[in-house]
Amino acid sequence: MTERIAQGLYRIPVPLPGNPLRELNSYLLTGGERKLLIDTGFRQEECRQALFAGLAELGVDPRDVDVVLTHLHSDHSGLAPEVAGDAGWIYASGPDRDYLEHMGSDQWARIDAFYRSEGFPPELLVQNRTRNPSRALIPAPTTRYRTLEPGALLEAGSRRLRCILVPGHTPGQMCFWEEREGILFTGDHVLFDISPNITPWAGMEDALGSYLESLRAVRDMPVRLSLPGHRGRGELAPRVDSLLEHHARRLDGLHAILRERPELTAYEAAGFMRWRIRASSWKDFPLAQKWFAVGECIAHLDHLRMLGRVIRFWEGGVWRYRAV
């Protein structure tokens, strides 16, 4: 079940049932008195069984484990409080820790209001409250969080991980850099088989712009082994170039959609974009994936506005967009 990557470094595959990501790569670093576990999986029974079985297979007592989060999304953070318990700590960046400690009805009400302003049908948002794993499988409340500052060092045996802040996928997404062996834990900042989902965040004027800047910041690092949060591995620089090209094409495509069909909402514009998902039409999109798709569309619209290629205007209680 577990994979030995190097001495004292293991991958525990955690299934994500019904999710197109398929599974989470949880990484365990041993060698010291305290073990470090990078990311955990949803707060869901299938994830729980796989993660704790992986720790047991490696002879690790969860009471000896601290959790390190690459970012706040529930497929990475959901089981963190259960692993940490009352003896361990959960390390996360300051921006993402703030989200994790304040997840609640008020926060989700603000998010729903934001999506309604972008044209998302209110009745679908009601259904989304129970169907979206981002909301249904979040970590339980805990007081065991500690803040990771950019540049901070985490030690696990002979390994020292430097924390690199790469905002975009979330406000506080982090990569962890093991310079001696050239290992970079990329979380969802760089994935090799799929494109990370980029959506807007409160306090981030241009999430996609931040993401593209963060991609360029890691491109030329002397990485010998990239360990992503999902699916397979690959070479860093070529993949960064591919992701930059992907978003350039997506920006051009969305601009072309608005030239042909002016005054669309983000929800409507997302229905004309191309998505790699099994659905016969936008109407038949799985609801959770439709929510993520609209979020990605909004992030691209925000960046187009920053570039002066798109304007938006308020009409009938929603934002509408027009190509310049």
N, C-alpha and C positions, 0 to 999 in steps of 0.2 A: 504494500500500500504506500509506504513512505519511500522517498527517493533520497539517497545519499549523494549530495552534490560535491562535497569536499569534506575534509576532516572537520567534524564539529558543525557541519552545515547541512540541513535536511529540508526537503520540501514535503509538506503534508497536503495532498490534494483534498479539497473540501467541496463536495458537490453543491451546486446551486439549482435545485429542482425547478423545472419550468422556466428557467431563465436562459436567454440566448448566450450569456457568458459561459454557461456550462459548469464551470468550477472555479474556485478561488485557489491560487497558489499561496499557501501559508508557509512561511519559512521559519525554521527553528535553528537558533544558534546556541550551541552548548559549549562547555569547556570551563565555565566559571561557576561560582557558587549560585548565582542567579542566571537562569536561562532567559533568552530573549525570543519571543514569538512575534513575528511580523505579520499582522493581520489575522483575522479569525473566521470570517464567514457570517452568514445571517444568524439571527436568533431564532433558529428553526431546528426541529429535531434531527433531520437528516444531516445538517451541518454539525450539530452538536455531537452526534454519534461518531462521525468521521474524524472530527478534530481530536476529541478525547481518546479515540481508539488509536490515532496516530501518535499522540503523546505516550500512551501506554506501550505501544509497539517499540518506541525508542527508550523505554524505561524511565520516563520523565514524570515526576510528580508535579501536577499543576500548581501546588503550593510553592514550588521553586521557580515559577515562571513569572516574568514581567512581560507585558504586552506593549508592542510598539506599533502605532498606526501610521500607515502612509497617508491616510486621509479619512474623512468622516463617514463616507458612504456605508450603509448598513451591511453590504456584503463583505466589507472589510472590518467593521467595528462591532457588529451585532453581538458576538459572543465574548467580547473583551471583558465586561464585568464578571462573567461567570468564570473565565480563566483566572483573572486577577484575584477574585475572591476578596477576603479581608486582609491578605498578607502581601499581595502583589500590587504593582502600580501599572497604570495605563498611560503611556507617553504619547502625546499628540502635539502638533503645532498649536500655537496660540489661537489663530483664527478658527481652526477646526475644533479645538477644544471648546471654544465659546459656543459653537453650534451644538456640539454634543451635550453640553451641560444645560442647554436651554430649549431642547426639543420638547414641544408641547403643542397644545391646541392653538395658542395664540400665534405661534410661528407658522403653523400650517394654515391658519386662517388668512394670514398675510400672503402666503404663497398662492392660495386659491384665488384671492382677490387679484393678485398680479396676473395669473393666467387668464382670469375672466377678462381683464383689461386687454389681453392680447387675442381675444376672440374665442377662447376655449369654451365650449358649451357648458353652462353651469350644471346641467344634469349629469354630464360625464364626469365632472369634478367630484360630484357627490359619490359616484360609483368608485372613483379613483381612490377615495379615502381608505377603502378596505382592500382593494385589489393591488395597489402599488406596493411592492416590497420595500421601497424606500421609506414608507410610512408604517407598514404593518410589522416589519421585522427589525426595528431599530433596537439599539442596546437598552437594557434596563438602567434606570437611574443609579448612579454610584458617585461616591466622593473620592474615588481612587485615581483621578486624573492628575497628571503632572505635565507641565508645559515644556515642549522642546523648542529651544531658540535656534534660529538659523546659525549654522557653524558649530553647534554643540556636538560633543562626542559621546557615543554610547559604547560601553565595553562589554564584550562577551568572550571570556577566555582571552586568547591572544588577539582577537579581532577588535578593531576600533572603527565604529561607523560614524562618519561625519554627516550631519543633517543638512540637506540642501533644500531650501524652500523654492518650490516651482509652482506658483499659483496659476490657476487656469481651470483644471478639472474640478477642483474645489479651491476656496480661497487660501487654504493652508496645506495643499498637497505637498508632500515631501518625498524626496529620494534619499536613500542612505548609501553612502560611498565608503567602500572598504578599499583604501588606496593601495595597501601593501599587495593585495592579490588582484587589484583591478576589477573588483566586483561592484556593480551598481544595482541596488534594489530600486526598481523604477515605479513600483505601485501601478497606478493607472495613468501615469504621466506619459509613458511610452509603452504601448502594446504592439505586438508584432503581427498578430493575425487579424485584428480588428482595430478600428479607429476609436479612441476614447471619446466618450460623449462629453461635449462641452455645452454647458447651460449657464444662464445668467445667475448671479448671486447678489444679494443685497450688499451694497458697499463697493461692488466692482463695476465700474462704469462700462468696461469692455473686457468681459471674461475671455473671449476668443483672442483678443489682442494680447492679453496677459499670457495666455497659453502659448501662442506663437513665439512670444519673447522668451518664455521659459524653455521651449523646445530648443531654440538657438543657443541658450545658455549651457545646455548639457551636450550639444552635438559633438564637440571636439574633445571631450574628456577622454583620457587614455583607458577606456573601458575594455577589459578582456572578456568579461562575462556579464551580460545583462539579465537580471531576474525580474520578470514582470509579474503583475498581480493576477493575470489570467493567461491561460493557454501557453503557446510555445515561446521559445527564445529566438534571438536573432542578433544581427550586428546593429549597433546603435546608430552610427552616423547615416548609413543608407536608409534606415527606417525613419529617422528624423526628417531627412530630405523628402521621403515619400509622404509623410504626414503633412509637411508644409505644402507640398504640391496638391495633396488631397483637398486641403482647405482653400487653397487658391482657386481650384476648379469649382468647389462648392460655392464660394463667394461669387464667382462669375456666373454660375448657373442660376443662383438665386436672383442676381441682378437682372439676368435675362428674363426670368419669370415675371418680375415686376415691370419690366419694359412692355411685355406682351399683355399683362393683366394688372394694370395699375389699381391702387387703392385696396389691396388685399390686407386682411389681418394676418398676423403671424400664423394662426391656426390654418387659415385658408392657404397661405403660401406653402406651408409645410406639406400640404396635400399634393402639391405639384412637384415637390422635390423627389429625388431618387433615393430609395432606401434599400439596403440589402436585408430584407426580411420576408418571411413567407406570408404574404397577404395579397389577395387578388386586387384590392383597391384600398384607398385611404379609409373608406368607411369600414372595412373589415380589419383594419389594423388592431392588434391587441391593445387594450386601453393603456396599460402601463407603458408600452413602447411608443404609443402615440404621444403620451405626456412627455417622454424623453425627446421624441422627435421635434415636438413644438419648442421645447426648451432649446434644442440645438439650433433650430431655425431662428429663434429670438437672438441667440448669441451671435449668429452670423449677420442678422439685421443690425444689431448694435455696432458691430465692427464696420459694416458698410456705411453706417451713419457717421462713425468716426472718420472714415476715409472720404466723406463728402459725396458718396455715390448713391445714397438713399436718404430721403426725408420721411418723417412720419408726422401725422396730424391726428387730432382727436375728433372723432365723429361718432355720434350715436352710442356713446358709452364705451367705445373701444379705440385702440390705436390702429391706424391704417398706414400703409407704407406705399411710397411711390419712388421709382427709380429716377435719378437725376441724369 
